[in-house]
Amino acid sequence: MQFYNVKKRSKVEVAEAKCTKVVYERKTSKGIQKRYAVRAKDDDGTNLTKFVAKEDYDKLKCKVGKA
């Protein structure tokens, strides 16, 4: 899976086995908003987060983490 590393200012490739998928929920005036994301850690220790669509989130075979 491809992420953007802010420290390196470039895109990096991380194996899907090392990724974790999470759902961020927050309360808004119109109800609860859900954001689907994939998290990983780069080889230099940088935390990486990529927001994805629900359809892509459901297709991933990553382990589920907590937000």
All heavy atoms as TSV, in Angstrom:
chain	resi	resn	atom	element	x	y	z
A	1	MET	N	N	0.847	-1.166	0.000
A	1	MET	CA	C	0.000	0.000	0.000
A	1	MET	C	C	0.895	1.232	0.000
A	1	MET	O	O	1.933	1.255	0.642
A	1	MET	CB	C	-0.908	-0.015	1.224
A	1	MET	CG	C	-1.769	1.193	1.339
A	1	MET	SD	S	-3.144	0.937	2.441
A	1	MET	CE	C	-4.373	0.552	1.234
A	2	GLN	N	N	0.468	2.250	-0.708
A	2	GLN	CA	C	1.266	3.451	-0.859
A	2	GLN	C	C	0.805	4.543	0.099
A	2	GLN	O	O	-0.391	4.815	0.212
A	2	GLN	CB	C	1.161	3.938	-2.301
A	2	GLN	CG	C	2.269	4.847	-2.711
A	2	GLN	CD	C	2.215	5.130	-4.195
A	2	GLN	OE1	O	1.150	5.401	-4.707
A	2	GLN	NE2	N	3.347	5.045	-4.856
A	3	PHE	N	N	1.762	5.137	0.803
A	3	PHE	CA	C	1.520	6.236	1.732
A	3	PHE	C	C	2.408	7.402	1.348
A	3	PHE	O	O	3.382	7.231	0.619
A	3	PHE	CB	C	1.879	5.828	3.173
A	3	PHE	CG	C	0.969	4.812	3.782
A	3	PHE	CD1	C	1.206	3.461	3.626
A	3	PHE	CD2	C	-0.122	5.196	4.541
A	3	PHE	CE1	C	0.379	2.524	4.197
A	3	PHE	CE2	C	-0.954	4.262	5.127
A	3	PHE	CZ	C	-0.700	2.928	4.947
A	4	TYR	N	N	2.097	8.581	1.872
A	4	TYR	CA	C	2.969	9.737	1.704
A	4	TYR	C	C	3.665	10.004	3.030
A	4	TYR	O	O	3.018	10.216	4.058
A	4	TYR	CB	C	2.161	10.970	1.286
A	4	TYR	CG	C	3.038	12.183	1.043
A	4	TYR	CD1	C	3.758	12.299	-0.138
A	4	TYR	CD2	C	3.165	13.174	2.003
A	4	TYR	CE1	C	4.577	13.398	-0.365
A	4	TYR	CE2	C	3.980	14.274	1.787
A	4	TYR	CZ	C	4.680	14.375	0.601
A	4	TYR	OH	O	5.499	15.450	0.390
A	5	ASN	N	N	5.001	9.988	3.018
A	5	ASN	CA	C	5.793	10.246	4.213
A	5	ASN	C	C	6.147	11.729	4.243
A	5	ASN	O	O	6.833	12.235	3.356
A	5	ASN	CB	C	7.063	9.387	4.198
A	5	ASN	CG	C	7.821	9.470	5.496
A	5	ASN	OD1	O	7.846	10.512	6.144
A	5	ASN	ND2	N	8.454	8.388	5.885
A	6	VAL	N	N	5.677	12.437	5.257
A	6	VAL	CA	C	5.878	13.872	5.354
A	6	VAL	C	C	7.346	14.213	5.607
A	6	VAL	O	O	7.867	15.183	5.065
A	6	VAL	CB	C	4.981	14.465	6.473
A	6	VAL	CG1	C	5.209	15.939	6.648
A	6	VAL	CG2	C	3.529	14.189	6.161
A	7	LYS	N	N	8.029	13.409	6.417
A	7	LYS	CA	C	9.438	13.686	6.709
A	7	LYS	C	C	10.307	13.527	5.468
A	7	LYS	O	O	11.195	14.326	5.219
A	7	LYS	CB	C	9.948	12.748	7.806
A	7	LYS	CG	C	9.520	13.127	9.192
A	7	LYS	CD	C	10.200	12.235	10.205
A	7	LYS	CE	C	9.750	12.557	11.611
A	7	LYS	NZ	N	10.351	11.638	12.583
A	8	LYS	N	N	10.063	12.477	4.699
A	8	LYS	CA	C	10.851	12.222	3.488
A	8	LYS	C	C	10.365	13.039	2.296
A	8	LYS	O	O	11.052	13.139	1.293
A	8	LYS	CB	C	10.783	10.738	3.117
A	8	LYS	CG	C	11.460	9.823	4.089
A	8	LYS	CD	C	11.358	8.396	3.605
A	8	LYS	CE	C	12.011	7.419	4.547
A	8	LYS	NZ	N	11.865	6.029	4.090
A	9	ARG	N	N	9.128	13.572	2.401
A	9	ARG	CA	C	8.489	14.315	1.311
A	9	ARG	C	C	8.412	13.480	0.034
A	9	ARG	O	O	8.683	13.954	-1.060
A	9	ARG	CB	C	9.214	15.617	1.029
A	9	ARG	CG	C	9.146	16.600	2.153
A	9	ARG	CD	C	9.755	17.900	1.784
A	9	ARG	NE	N	9.716	18.793	2.933
A	9	ARG	CZ	C	10.259	19.975	2.949
A	9	ARG	NH1	N	10.878	20.437	1.897
A	9	ARG	NH2	N	10.180	20.712	4.028
A	10	SER	N	N	8.037	12.214	0.219
A	10	SER	CA	C	7.881	11.331	-0.934
A	10	SER	C	C	6.927	10.201	-0.578
A	10	SER	O	O	6.595	9.989	0.586
A	10	SER	CB	C	9.234	10.749	-1.349
A	10	SER	OG	O	9.747	9.947	-0.308
A	11	LYS	N	N	6.501	9.491	-1.596
A	11	LYS	CA	C	5.628	8.346	-1.386
A	11	LYS	C	C	6.473	7.134	-1.019
A	11	LYS	O	O	7.581	6.953	-1.532
A	11	LYS	CB	C	4.823	8.058	-2.649
A	11	LYS	CG	C	3.840	9.152	-2.974
A	11	LYS	CD	C	3.035	8.820	-4.200
A	11	LYS	CE	C	2.042	9.937	-4.496
A	11	LYS	NZ	N	1.271	9.664	-5.705
A	12	VAL	N	N	5.945	6.322	-0.117
A	12	VAL	CA	C	6.630	5.100	0.306
A	12	VAL	C	C	5.664	3.931	0.181
A	12	VAL	O	O	4.449	4.095	0.268
A	12	VAL	CB	C	7.151	5.210	1.762
A	12	VAL	CG1	C	8.253	6.231	1.872
A	12	VAL	CG2	C	6.044	5.539	2.724
A	13	GLU	N	N	6.214	2.767	-0.021
A	13	GLU	CA	C	5.421	1.553	-0.156
A	13	GLU	C	C	5.557	0.741	1.134
A	13	GLU	O	O	6.666	0.501	1.613
A	13	GLU	CB	C	5.929	0.741	-1.345
A	13	GLU	CG	C	5.024	-0.359	-1.789
A	13	GLU	CD	C	3.736	0.132	-2.441
A	13	GLU	OE1	O	3.748	1.175	-3.102
A	13	GLU	OE2	O	2.720	-0.554	-2.264
A	14	VAL	N	N	4.415	0.336	1.696
A	14	VAL	CA	C	4.390	-0.467	2.918
A	14	VAL	C	C	3.572	-1.720	2.627
A	14	VAL	O	O	2.501	-1.636	2.021
A	14	VAL	CB	C	3.765	0.321	4.096
A	14	VAL	CG1	C	3.697	-0.546	5.343
A	14	VAL	CG2	C	4.544	1.586	4.369
A	15	ALA	N	N	4.062	-2.873	3.051
A	15	ALA	CA	C	3.352	-4.126	2.820
A	15	ALA	C	C	2.012	-4.113	3.558
A	15	ALA	O	O	1.905	-3.566	4.660
A	15	ALA	CB	C	4.197	-5.299	3.300
A	16	GLU	N	N	0.999	-4.694	2.939
A	16	GLU	CA	C	-0.339	-4.698	3.531
A	16	GLU	C	C	-0.359	-5.470	4.852
A	16	GLU	O	O	-1.159	-5.189	5.729
A	16	GLU	CB	C	-1.348	-5.292	2.545
A	16	GLU	CG	C	-2.778	-5.062	2.948
A	16	GLU	CD	C	-3.775	-5.494	1.883
A	16	GLU	OE1	O	-3.543	-5.197	0.711
A	16	GLU	OE2	O	-4.766	-6.133	2.256
A	17	ALA	N	N	0.540	-6.421	5.005
A	17	ALA	CA	C	0.598	-7.190	6.249
A	17	ALA	C	C	1.031	-6.328	7.432
A	17	ALA	O	O	0.705	-6.639	8.580
A	17	ALA	CB	C	1.566	-8.357	6.079
A	18	LYS	N	N	1.734	-5.243	7.190
A	18	LYS	CA	C	2.201	-4.367	8.264
A	18	LYS	C	C	1.231	-3.228	8.552
A	18	LYS	O	O	1.496	-2.386	9.395
A	18	LYS	CB	C	3.570	-3.781	7.895
A	18	LYS	CG	C	4.667	-4.810	7.804
A	18	LYS	CD	C	5.984	-4.159	7.508
A	18	LYS	CE	C	7.103	-5.184	7.453
A	18	LYS	NZ	N	8.394	-4.556	7.177
A	19	CYS	N	N	0.114	-3.175	7.844
A	19	CYS	CA	C	-0.861	-2.096	8.002
A	19	CYS	C	C	-1.958	-2.493	8.991
A	19	CYS	O	O	-2.203	-3.664	9.225
A	19	CYS	CB	C	-1.504	-1.764	6.660
A	19	CYS	SG	S	-0.354	-1.150	5.444
A	20	THR	N	N	-2.605	-1.484	9.529
A	20	THR	CA	C	-3.734	-1.664	10.426
A	20	THR	C	C	-4.855	-0.763	9.944
A	20	THR	O	O	-4.608	0.401	9.641
A	20	THR	CB	C	-3.353	-1.259	11.864
A	20	THR	OG1	O	-2.195	-1.971	12.251
A	20	THR	CG2	C	-4.473	-1.565	12.830
A	21	LYS	N	N	-6.082	-1.279	9.880
A	21	LYS	CA	C	-7.198	-0.435	9.466
A	21	LYS	C	C	-7.996	-0.004	10.684
A	21	LYS	O	O	-8.209	-0.778	11.607
A	21	LYS	CB	C	-8.072	-1.123	8.420
A	21	LYS	CG	C	-8.672	-2.452	8.791
A	21	LYS	CD	C	-9.430	-3.013	7.599
A	21	LYS	CE	C	-10.156	-4.281	7.947
A	21	LYS	NZ	N	-10.947	-4.783	6.817
A	22	VAL	N	N	-8.392	1.278	10.679
A	22	VAL	CA	C	-9.099	1.861	11.811
A	22	VAL	C	C	-10.280	2.690	11.318
A	22	VAL	O	O	-10.311	3.123	10.169
A	22	VAL	CB	C	-8.176	2.753	12.673
A	22	VAL	CG1	C	-7.103	1.946	13.349
A	22	VAL	CG2	C	-7.581	3.860	11.852
A	23	VAL	N	N	-11.238	2.905	12.218
A	23	VAL	CA	C	-12.388	3.765	11.930
A	23	VAL	C	C	-12.393	4.871	12.974
A	23	VAL	O	O	-12.428	4.600	14.174
A	23	VAL	CB	C	-13.719	2.975	11.988
A	23	VAL	CG1	C	-14.897	3.895	11.730
A	23	VAL	CG2	C	-13.712	1.824	11.010
A	24	TYR	N	N	-12.333	6.113	12.507
A	24	TYR	CA	C	-12.415	7.262	13.393
A	24	TYR	C	C	-13.858	7.734	13.424
A	24	TYR	O	O	-14.459	7.951	12.379
A	24	TYR	CB	C	-11.524	8.400	12.890
A	24	TYR	CG	C	-10.053	8.083	12.922
A	24	TYR	CD1	C	-9.363	7.760	11.762
A	24	TYR	CD2	C	-9.349	8.111	14.116
A	24	TYR	CE1	C	-8.015	7.472	11.786
A	24	TYR	CE2	C	-7.999	7.830	14.160
A	24	TYR	CZ	C	-7.333	7.516	12.991
A	24	TYR	OH	O	-5.998	7.226	13.030
A	25	GLU	N	N	-14.411	7.880	14.611
A	25	GLU	CA	C	-15.786	8.338	14.759
A	25	GLU	C	C	-15.789	9.618	15.580
A	25	GLU	O	O	-15.063	9.730	16.562
A	25	GLU	CB	C	-16.643	7.292	15.462
A	25	GLU	CG	C	-16.868	6.043	14.664
A	25	GLU	CD	C	-17.802	5.055	15.365
A	25	GLU	OE1	O	-18.297	5.375	16.463
A	25	GLU	OE2	O	-18.011	3.985	14.806
A	26	ARG	N	N	-16.612	10.567	15.138
A	26	ARG	CA	C	-16.779	11.785	15.926
A	26	ARG	C	C	-18.217	12.239	15.828
A	26	ARG	O	O	-18.904	12.007	14.836
A	26	ARG	CB	C	-15.829	12.891	15.491
A	26	ARG	CG	C	-16.129	13.475	14.158
A	26	ARG	CD	C	-15.178	14.599	13.847
A	26	ARG	NE	N	-15.636	15.278	12.654
A	26	ARG	CZ	C	-15.268	16.467	12.292
A	26	ARG	NH1	N	-14.423	17.122	13.036
A	26	ARG	NH2	N	-15.734	17.013	11.191
A	27	LYS	N	N	-18.658	12.886	16.897
A	27	LYS	CA	C	-20.036	13.350	16.966
A	27	LYS	C	C	-20.128	14.739	16.353
A	27	LYS	O	O	-19.368	15.640	16.707
A	27	LYS	CB	C	-20.482	13.378	18.430
A	27	LYS	CG	C	-21.937	13.657	18.623
A	27	LYS	CD	C	-22.303	13.579	20.092
A	27	LYS	CE	C	-23.774	13.902	20.278
A	27	LYS	NZ	N	-24.129	13.903	21.699
A	28	THR	N	N	-21.063	14.914	15.425
A	28	THR	CA	C	-21.305	16.206	14.806
A	28	THR	C	C	-22.748	16.616	15.082
A	28	THR	O	O	-23.515	15.845	15.666
A	28	THR	CB	C	-21.078	16.165	13.282
A	28	THR	OG1	O	-22.005	15.255	12.699
A	28	THR	CG2	C	-19.664	15.720	12.950
A	29	SER	N	N	-23.109	17.791	14.629
A	29	SER	CA	C	-24.482	18.254	14.854
A	29	SER	C	C	-25.492	17.431	14.067
A	29	SER	O	O	-26.661	17.371	14.412
A	29	SER	CB	C	-24.607	19.723	14.464
A	29	SER	OG	O	-24.314	19.890	13.093
A	30	LYS	N	N	-25.041	16.757	12.995
A	30	LYS	CA	C	-25.935	15.955	12.157
A	30	LYS	C	C	-25.887	14.466	12.500
A	30	LYS	O	O	-26.545	13.665	11.853
A	30	LYS	CB	C	-25.572	16.138	10.695
A	30	LYS	CG	C	-25.770	17.561	10.227
A	30	LYS	CD	C	-25.436	17.705	8.780
A	30	LYS	CE	C	-25.635	19.147	8.348
A	30	LYS	NZ	N	-25.320	19.347	6.934
A	31	GLY	N	N	-25.104	14.092	13.487
A	31	GLY	CA	C	-24.999	12.683	13.870
A	31	GLY	C	C	-23.545	12.290	14.040
A	31	GLY	O	O	-22.693	13.114	14.327
A	32	ILE	N	N	-23.267	11.023	13.843
A	32	ILE	CA	C	-21.915	10.508	14.004
A	32	ILE	C	C	-21.256	10.384	12.635
A	32	ILE	O	O	-21.811	9.790	11.721
A	32	ILE	CB	C	-21.924	9.154	14.729
A	32	ILE	CG1	C	-22.443	9.339	16.148
A	32	ILE	CG2	C	-20.542	8.535	14.738
A	32	ILE	CD1	C	-22.532	8.083	16.955
A	33	GLN	N	N	-20.055	10.944	12.519
A	33	GLN	CA	C	-19.286	10.862	11.281
A	33	GLN	C	C	-18.247	9.755	11.412
A	33	GLN	O	O	-17.555	9.668	12.421
A	33	GLN	CB	C	-18.578	12.187	11.010
A	33	GLN	CG	C	-17.722	12.161	9.759
A	33	GLN	CD	C	-16.874	13.414	9.629
A	33	GLN	OE1	O	-16.491	14.015	10.622
A	33	GLN	NE2	N	-16.581	13.784	8.417
A	34	LYS	N	N	-18.142	8.904	10.396
A	34	LYS	CA	C	-17.149	7.834	10.387
A	34	LYS	C	C	-16.156	8.090	9.267
A	34	LYS	O	O	-16.540	8.365	8.136
A	34	LYS	CB	C	-17.814	6.485	10.161
A	34	LYS	CG	C	-18.643	6.011	11.322
A	34	LYS	CD	C	-19.146	4.610	11.081
A	34	LYS	CE	C	-19.978	4.137	12.258
A	34	LYS	NZ	N	-20.417	2.765	12.103
A	35	ARG	N	N	-14.863	8.007	9.599
A	35	ARG	CA	C	-13.797	8.140	8.611
A	35	ARG	C	C	-13.006	6.852	8.642
A	35	ARG	O	O	-12.623	6.363	9.704
A	35	ARG	CB	C	-12.875	9.310	8.964
A	35	ARG	CG	C	-13.534	10.635	9.106
A	35	ARG	CD	C	-13.555	11.552	7.912
A	35	ARG	NE	N	-12.503	11.499	6.954
A	35	ARG	CZ	C	-11.518	12.392	6.830
A	35	ARG	NH1	N	-11.427	13.381	7.681
A	35	ARG	NH2	N	-10.640	12.285	5.873
A	36	TYR	N	N	-12.749	6.280	7.492
A	36	TYR	CA	C	-12.037	5.012	7.367
A	36	TYR	C	C	-10.596	5.294	6.969
A	36	TYR	O	O	-10.337	6.078	6.057
A	36	TYR	CB	C	-12.728	4.124	6.340
A	36	TYR	CG	C	-14.150	3.822	6.728
A	36	TYR	CD1	C	-15.214	4.592	6.261
A	36	TYR	CD2	C	-14.432	2.781	7.595
A	36	TYR	CE1	C	-16.516	4.334	6.639
A	36	TYR	CE2	C	-15.737	2.506	7.979
A	36	TYR	CZ	C	-16.766	3.291	7.497
A	36	TYR	OH	O	-18.048	3.023	7.889
A	37	ALA	N	N	-9.651	4.659	7.668
A	37	ALA	CA	C	-8.240	4.938	7.431
A	37	ALA	C	C	-7.405	3.676	7.568
A	37	ALA	O	O	-7.834	2.682	8.152
A	37	ALA	CB	C	-7.744	5.983	8.410
A	38	VAL	N	N	-6.204	3.758	7.016
A	38	VAL	CA	C	-5.211	2.696	7.144
A	38	VAL	C	C	-3.983	3.333	7.778
A	38	VAL	O	O	-3.544	4.404	7.368
A	38	VAL	CB	C	-4.854	2.100	5.763
A	38	VAL	CG1	C	-3.845	0.982	5.920
A	38	VAL	CG2	C	-6.087	1.611	5.061
A	39	ARG	N	N	-3.434	2.683	8.797
A	39	ARG	CA	C	-2.257	3.206	9.502
A	39	ARG	C	C	-1.105	2.238	9.370
A	39	ARG	O	O	-1.293	1.028	9.290
A	39	ARG	CB	C	-2.581	3.409	10.983
A	39	ARG	CG	C	-3.757	4.350	11.147
A	39	ARG	CD	C	-3.773	5.118	12.393
A	39	ARG	NE	N	-2.513	5.802	12.613
A	39	ARG	CZ	C	-2.142	6.299	13.777
A	39	ARG	NH1	N	-2.912	6.165	14.810
A	39	ARG	NH2	N	-1.001	6.929	13.909
A	40	ALA	N	N	0.103	2.794	9.368
A	40	ALA	CA	C	1.319	1.988	9.296
A	40	ALA	C	C	2.465	2.802	9.885
A	40	ALA	O	O	2.307	3.976	10.217
A	40	ALA	CB	C	1.621	1.608	7.852
A	41	LYS	N	N	3.623	2.168	10.003
A	41	LYS	CA	C	4.823	2.850	10.484
A	41	LYS	C	C	5.933	2.594	9.465
A	41	LYS	O	O	6.167	1.459	9.053
A	41	LYS	CB	C	5.227	2.331	11.855
A	41	LYS	CG	C	6.312	3.167	12.515
A	41	LYS	CD	C	6.518	2.769	13.945
A	41	LYS	CE	C	5.482	3.474	14.782
A	41	LYS	NZ	N	5.981	4.007	16.036
A	42	ASP	N	N	6.606	3.677	9.046
A	42	ASP	CA	C	7.679	3.570	8.065
A	42	ASP	C	C	8.950	3.055	8.729
A	42	ASP	O	O	9.050	3.011	9.954
A	42	ASP	CB	C	7.907	4.935	7.415
A	42	ASP	CG	C	8.654	4.832	6.102
A	42	ASP	OD1	O	8.824	3.705	5.595
A	42	ASP	OD2	O	9.075	5.874	5.566
A	43	ASP	N	N	9.942	2.713	7.921
A	43	ASP	CA	C	11.189	2.165	8.456
A	43	ASP	C	C	11.972	3.177	9.284
A	43	ASP	O	O	12.761	2.800	10.139
A	43	ASP	CB	C	12.066	1.617	7.328
A	43	ASP	CG	C	12.361	2.657	6.253
A	43	ASP	OD1	O	11.855	3.788	6.354
A	43	ASP	OD2	O	13.098	2.320	5.307
A	44	ASP	N	N	11.739	4.484	9.085
A	44	ASP	CA	C	12.415	5.497	9.885
A	44	ASP	C	C	11.623	5.879	11.137
A	44	ASP	O	O	12.003	6.781	11.864
A	44	ASP	CB	C	12.718	6.742	9.054
A	44	ASP	CG	C	11.474	7.473	8.569
A	44	ASP	OD1	O	10.370	6.928	8.722
A	44	ASP	OD2	O	11.618	8.587	8.040
A	45	GLY	N	N	10.483	5.201	11.383
A	45	GLY	CA	C	9.703	5.427	12.587
A	45	GLY	C	C	8.555	6.403	12.420
A	45	GLY	O	O	7.841	6.674	13.379
A	46	THR	N	N	8.354	6.927	11.223
A	46	THR	CA	C	7.281	7.890	10.985
A	46	THR	C	C	5.934	7.178	10.943
A	46	THR	O	O	5.784	6.172	10.259
A	46	THR	CB	C	7.499	8.608	9.631
A	46	THR	OG1	O	8.793	9.192	9.623
A	46	THR	CG2	C	6.456	9.682	9.423
A	47	ASN	N	N	4.962	7.710	11.693
A	47	ASN	CA	C	3.605	7.174	11.633
A	47	ASN	C	C	2.941	7.644	10.348
A	47	ASN	O	O	2.997	8.822	10.011
A	47	ASN	CB	C	2.784	7.643	12.832
A	47	ASN	CG	C	3.240	6.988	14.106
A	47	ASN	OD1	O	3.526	5.800	14.136
A	47	ASN	ND2	N	3.313	7.760	15.170
A	48	LEU	N	N	2.305	6.722	9.635
A	48	LEU	CA	C	1.669	7.019	8.364
A	48	LEU	C	C	0.182	6.740	8.468
A	48	LEU	O	O	-0.219	5.730	9.030
A	48	LEU	CB	C	2.272	6.154	7.255
A	48	LEU	CG	C	3.791	6.197	7.107
A	48	LEU	CD1	C	4.251	5.105	6.169
A	48	LEU	CD2	C	4.229	7.558	6.617
A	49	THR	N	N	-0.640	7.632	7.923
A	49	THR	CA	C	-2.085	7.459	7.908
A	49	THR	C	C	-2.597	7.803	6.522
A	49	THR	O	O	-2.177	8.796	5.934
A	49	THR	CB	C	-2.773	8.387	8.927
A	49	THR	OG1	O	-2.215	8.135	10.218
A	49	THR	CG2	C	-4.269	8.136	8.980
A	50	LYS	N	N	-3.495	6.962	6.015
A	50	LYS	CA	C	-4.106	7.203	4.714
A	50	LYS	C	C	-5.602	6.981	4.847
A	50	LYS	O	O	-6.036	5.905	5.254
A	50	LYS	CB	C	-3.523	6.247	3.672
A	50	LYS	CG	C	-4.083	6.431	2.290
A	50	LYS	CD	C	-3.401	5.491	1.319
A	50	LYS	CE	C	-3.903	5.711	-0.079
A	50	LYS	NZ	N	-3.192	4.868	-1.034
A	51	PHE	N	N	-6.388	8.002	4.519
A	51	PHE	CA	C	-7.844	7.878	4.559
A	51	PHE	C	C	-8.313	7.248	3.257
A	51	PHE	O	O	-7.838	7.608	2.178
A	51	PHE	CB	C	-8.491	9.249	4.787
A	51	PHE	CG	C	-8.247	9.787	6.164
A	51	PHE	CD1	C	-7.214	10.659	6.414
A	51	PHE	CD2	C	-9.045	9.386	7.224
A	51	PHE	CE1	C	-6.973	11.143	7.685
A	51	PHE	CE2	C	-8.824	9.856	8.501
A	51	PHE	CZ	C	-7.790	10.740	8.730
A	52	VAL	N	N	-9.235	6.288	3.382
A	52	VAL	CA	C	-9.728	5.552	2.221
A	52	VAL	C	C	-11.252	5.516	2.238
A	52	VAL	O	O	-11.880	5.776	3.255
A	52	VAL	CB	C	-9.175	4.106	2.197
A	52	VAL	CG1	C	-7.669	4.090	2.032
A	52	VAL	CG2	C	-9.544	3.351	3.458
A	53	ALA	N	N	-11.826	5.157	1.111
A	53	ALA	CA	C	-13.273	5.004	1.010
A	53	ALA	C	C	-13.702	3.727	1.725
A	53	ALA	O	O	-12.896	2.809	1.922
A	53	ALA	CB	C	-13.688	4.949	-0.444
A	54	LYS	N	N	-14.962	3.655	2.109
A	54	LYS	CA	C	-15.472	2.486	2.829
A	54	LYS	C	C	-15.325	1.217	1.996
A	54	LYS	O	O	-15.002	0.155	2.525
A	54	LYS	CB	C	-16.932	2.691	3.227
A	54	LYS	CG	C	-17.488	1.506	4.019
A	54	LYS	CD	C	-18.830	1.781	4.579
A	54	LYS	CE	C	-19.469	0.663	5.354
A	54	LYS	NZ	N	-18.789	-0.557	5.561
A	55	GLU	N	N	-15.530	1.315	0.689
A	55	GLU	CA	C	-15.409	0.143	-0.183
A	55	GLU	C	C	-13.975	-0.400	-0.170
A	55	GLU	O	O	-13.761	-1.612	-0.105
A	55	GLU	CB	C	-15.807	0.499	-1.622
A	55	GLU	CG	C	-17.260	0.889	-1.784
A	55	GLU	CD	C	-17.546	2.327	-1.376
A	55	GLU	OE1	O	-16.640	3.185	-1.470
A	55	GLU	OE2	O	-18.685	2.593	-0.947
A	56	ASP	N	N	-12.986	0.499	-0.221
A	56	ASP	CA	C	-11.584	0.074	-0.160
A	56	ASP	C	C	-11.245	-0.479	1.216
A	56	ASP	O	O	-10.482	-1.436	1.342
A	56	ASP	CB	C	-10.665	1.248	-0.493
A	56	ASP	CG	C	-10.874	1.745	-1.913
A	56	ASP	OD1	O	-11.267	0.937	-2.770
A	56	ASP	OD2	O	-10.654	2.941	-2.153
A	57	TYR	N	N	-11.802	0.127	2.260
A	57	TYR	CA	C	-11.588	-0.329	3.635
A	57	TYR	C	C	-12.079	-1.763	3.799
A	57	TYR	O	O	-11.406	-2.595	4.401
A	57	TYR	CB	C	-12.327	0.606	4.594
A	57	TYR	CG	C	-12.241	0.222	6.049
A	57	TYR	CD1	C	-11.189	0.656	6.835
A	57	TYR	CD2	C	-13.231	-0.558	6.642
A	57	TYR	CE1	C	-11.114	0.314	8.168
A	57	TYR	CE2	C	-13.167	-0.896	7.981
A	57	TYR	CZ	C	-12.104	-0.453	8.741
A	57	TYR	OH	O	-12.026	-0.805	10.058
A	58	ASP	N	N	-13.260	-2.068	3.245
A	58	ASP	CA	C	-13.831	-3.408	3.370
A	58	ASP	C	C	-13.025	-4.445	2.601
A	58	ASP	O	O	-12.966	-5.618	2.995
A	58	ASP	CB	C	-15.281	-3.412	2.886
A	58	ASP	CG	C	-16.189	-2.591	3.801
A	58	ASP	OD1	O	-15.852	-2.440	4.992
A	58	ASP	OD2	O	-17.220	-2.102	3.302
A	59	LYS	N	N	-12.362	-4.066	1.519
A	59	LYS	CA	C	-11.581	-4.994	0.700
A	59	LYS	C	C	-10.244	-5.371	1.331
A	59	LYS	O	O	-9.693	-6.415	1.032
A	59	LYS	CB	C	-11.314	-4.389	-0.678
A	59	LYS	CG	C	-12.529	-4.275	-1.546
A	59	LYS	CD	C	-12.167	-3.642	-2.867
A	59	LYS	CE	C	-13.389	-3.318	-3.695
A	59	LYS	NZ	N	-13.048	-2.599	-4.935
A	60	LEU	N	N	-9.723	-4.507	2.207
A	60	LEU	CA	C	-8.402	-4.736	2.782
A	60	LEU	C	C	-8.412	-5.942	3.723
A	60	LEU	O	O	-9.377	-6.187	4.427
A	60	LEU	CB	C	-7.944	-3.496	3.563
A	60	LEU	CG	C	-7.603	-2.289	2.726
A	60	LEU	CD1	C	-7.370	-1.083	3.629
A	60	LEU	CD2	C	-6.356	-2.544	1.896
A	61	LYS	N	N	-7.287	-6.641	3.749
A	61	LYS	CA	C	-7.142	-7.811	4.599
A	61	LYS	C	C	-6.215	-7.517	5.788
A	61	LYS	O	O	-5.622	-8.428	6.339
A	61	LYS	CB	C	-6.611	-8.985	3.785
A	61	LYS	CG	C	-7.603	-9.477	2.745
A	61	LYS	CD	C	-7.044	-10.625	1.951
A	61	LYS	CE	C	-8.056	-11.279	1.081
A	61	LYS	NZ	N	-8.681	-10.464	0.072
A	62	CYS	N	N	-6.115	-6.260	6.165
A	62	CYS	CA	C	-5.295	-5.848	7.308
A	62	CYS	C	C	-6.012	-6.218	8.608
A	62	CYS	O	O	-7.214	-6.418	8.623
A	62	CYS	CB	C	-5.074	-4.345	7.308
A	62	CYS	SG	S	-4.377	-3.680	5.828
A	63	LYS	N	N	-5.222	-6.242	9.684
A	63	LYS	CA	C	-5.866	-6.444	10.986
A	63	LYS	C	C	-6.518	-5.130	11.411
A	63	LYS	O	O	-6.107	-4.052	11.007
A	63	LYS	CB	C	-4.843	-6.906	12.016
A	63	LYS	CG	C	-3.691	-5.976	12.212
A	63	LYS	CD	C	-2.685	-6.575	13.154
A	63	LYS	CE	C	-1.459	-5.667	13.190
A	63	LYS	NZ	N	-0.363	-6.233	13.913
A	64	VAL	N	N	-7.556	-5.236	12.226
A	64	VAL	CA	C	-8.323	-4.074	12.669
A	64	VAL	C	C	-7.742	-3.568	13.969
A	64	VAL	O	O	-7.556	-4.323	14.922
A	64	VAL	CB	C	-9.811	-4.445	12.856
A	64	VAL	CG1	C	-10.596	-3.246	13.350
A	64	VAL	CG2	C	-10.392	-4.973	11.551
A	65	GLY	N	N	-7.456	-2.279	14.019
A	65	GLY	CA	C	-6.928	-1.642	15.227
A	65	GLY	C	C	-7.971	-0.723	15.811
A	65	GLY	O	O	-9.093	-0.623	15.315
A	66	LYS	N	N	-7.600	-0.026	16.880
A	66	LYS	CA	C	-8.549	0.931	17.448
A	66	LYS	C	C	-7.998	2.337	17.275
A	66	LYS	O	O	-6.795	2.560	17.297
A	66	LYS	CB	C	-8.863	0.636	18.899
A	66	LYS	CG	C	-7.768	0.172	19.778
A	66	LYS	CD	C	-8.285	-0.117	21.160
A	66	LYS	CE	C	-7.133	-0.648	21.999
A	66	LYS	NZ	N	-7.459	-0.731	23.379
A	67	ALA	N	N	-8.903	3.277	17.117
A	67	ALA	CA	C	-8.517	4.670	16.848
A	67	ALA	C	C	-8.062	5.381	18.083
A	67	ALA	O	O	-8.324	5.072	19.170
A	67	ALA	CB	C	-9.703	5.410	16.234
